Every structure is written in C-alpha cells, then in structure tokens.
C-alpha cells in the first residue's frame, strides 16, 4: 500500500512541479550581487514559477513559495556543468538535494540572515542540512498532494494547517521544515510560540519551539530574528546615479534663488491629465 501511495504521489508531484508558462519575475535579480552577499547559514527565499508555487503563495498569503539554505560549497560536489553545489533544499519529487546558486539566477529572491548566530552554530546549521541530502520529500501522505488540487478558496484559519500536514517520517521532509529543523538543532528561534508566565517578581516570557512542519517560507521573512539583506542596498546605492529611460540627462532642478518651486501655480482640477 505504501508503494502505491508513493507512486501516485510522485505522479502528482510531477504535475505540480511543472512550470507555469509566461512567468516573469516582477523584480529582476542581480546574480553577481546576490552571489557576493550570501553567507553560509543564510536562508534564500524564492518566488517559484510552477503549479505548486502558486498554491503555496496563496495559502500563505506571501510572495515566497520556496526556501533553500545557503551552506557554501558542499565538499567537492558539482553539477553537470561543473558548478559547485552551495544550496541545500528539499524539492517536491526529488527530496533533499544540493543545488548551484545559478539555479535561481533568474528568479525573484530574498536573503534572510540569522542575527548574532555564532560561527560554530552557523557551521552546525549548515552541516545539519548537508547531512540530510538524499532524504525523501514527504509525499507518503497522499493527502499532502491532493490538497493542492482542491478548489479554492480556502478559509484563512485552515491555510497553515493545510501546509502542516505530513507523514511525520524522520527521513521525509519539506523545504521549510528542513531549514527549521537545522536552526532548531542549535536552538535558534524563527517564530516561536510565546507563553507569558506570572511570577512573584516579574512577568516572564517563555519561548516554545513550533513543530517544524508548521513553518512556511514566508516565516523567515517575517521572523523578528532574521535580518532581510538586500544586495542592492548593502553594496551601496546612490539614487542620483539611476539611469531613467524617460530622461536623456540627469534631473537638475532650478536653484531656489531663481524662483524655482516644486508646488504648481495652479492645482489640477478634476478631469485634468497629469503626466510625468
């Protein structure tokens, strides 16, 4: 029975992994800047372009449908083109694999960096993920895949529960759960549950780790313990040097002494057309 469910699950996974035609990232990615900015232990969020990506984005109300952990070069492993494998991720239909960063060179991505993580714990997080390469993606529970094909919409209160169903088998895992478990291994928080305890002296807050299957890619984006790192800003950004397509020369406003004003002499009226 398990073999039958796995076989059906893999067929469904093949459909869900097919790319959606016409996908174009809203924000172009600067691959060189991304490559120069990433550090081991960073979480790379991806706006995917396949069928399952769209449904994950809907269920989580987020731009992000996939998460990978940047670990640096994984030994001497390379892909068929000789590129080093630097990401660890869990993919539907593939399981936990290593991947080159160039895989996402044309995708909309975001870097989420754990703040204050020691070098030792950073190495442990990366090792934890890399050691799980070869684990299966969690497709044993066929309901996990069937729910992605159900008619929409889904009530908001059920969305996270839909994302959290799974077989619970220790060698079967999904992308966010893999990364959550890696950080849990060094007790680094992502979105812990907070319990307030009243004591005689003060009110204390206790953090409880959520089950790894409850995490979605967007949780690393909204976590108060992860910094959003944008390569464009980190490497220095000067808006004065931006080359606008509709301006032949840089904008040079008249000096104030010449009577220049940014306030129009006559305010626009209803029905007027305003051009920039």
Protein Blocks (a to p, Z undefined) as FASTA:
>chain_A
ZZmmmmmmmmmmmmmmpccehiacfbdcdfklmmmmpcghiacddddfbfklmmmmmmno
pabfbdcddebjehjaccfkopacfbdcddehklpadddfklmmmbccdddddehiafkl
mmmmmmmmmmmgoiacdfkbmmlmmmmmpccdddfklmmmmmmgcehiakbccfklmmmm
mmmmnopafbdcddddddfkbccdddddddfklpcfklmmmpckbccddfklmnopafkl
pccfklmbdcddddfklopafbdfbdcdehiacdZZ
